[in-house]
């Protein structure tokens, strides 16, 4: 019983410090909007923004290439030769791959 009484006296004596510590624990760790949860969400948002930027640059590059394909038959031939290794009759193709 004396341990409980001494613990209660400690809490009553330092009630503001105990309240501040409990508040920091709830806000920092236990709440759904805790500091750690916000930090995790910010990290995920920055990752998604980088991914979006990557897709936007890829979209712009593909749009440019599509416009080039629609406007010029020579571009279609060039892309077919580069990407799909197509060749003209009586022509040899040598493929050099980098490791």
N, C-alpha and C positions, 0 to 999 in steps of 0.2 A: 504494500500500500504506500510505503514511503517513496518508492521509485516513481509511482504514478504521480504522487503529490509533488515531488521535486521536478518531474517533467512538466507538469502543469504550471508550476511556479516559473520555470524557465520560459515557457511559452507566453505566460502573462507578462513577464518582465520585458521580453524582447518581441512583443507582438507585432510591431511595425517591421522589424527585420524579417521575422518569419513570414509575414504577409507579402513582403517584397520578394522573398525567395520563392514562395509558392506561386506568385504571379509570374515571375520569370520562368519557372518550370512549366507552367501551363502555356504561356504564350510562346515560349521557345521550343518546347518539345512535344507537348500533348495536343495542342489545338490543331484543327484541320488547316488553319492558315499559319502554321508555325514557321519559324525562320528556316528550318531545314527543308520543309516542303516548298517554300517559296524559292529557295536556292535551287532545288531540284527542278522546279518548273522553269526557272530562268535558263538553266543549262539546256533543258530539252527544247525550249523556244529558240535558243541560239543555234542549236543543231538543226532544227527544222528550217530556220531562215537560211542557213548555209545550203541545205538541200534544195530549198526553193530557188536560190540564186543559181545553183548548178543546173537545175532543170530549165530555168529561164534562159541561160546562156546556150544550153543545148537546143532549146526551142528556136531561138534566134538563128543559130547556125543552120538548123534543119530547114527553117523557113527560107533562108537565103539560098540554100542549095536547091530547094524545091522550085523557087522562082527561077533560078538559073536553069534547071532542067526543063521547065515549061517554055522558056524563051529561046533556048539554043539547043539544036540537035547535037552540036559538037560537044557540049557539056555532058549530054547524056552518054555519048560514046566514051568520053574521058572517065566518067564515073564508073561506067560498066567495065572498062579496062582496069581501073585501079582497084575497085572493090571486089569485083567478081572474076577477075583474071580472064576476061574474055579476050579473044585474039582474032586477028584477021586471018584469012587463008594465007598459007605460006609464010607464017610468022612464028617465031619461037619466043617463048616467054620464060624468063629466068626469075625465080622467086628467091629473094634473099631475106631471111628472117633474122632479126636480132634477138638475142636471148635476154 
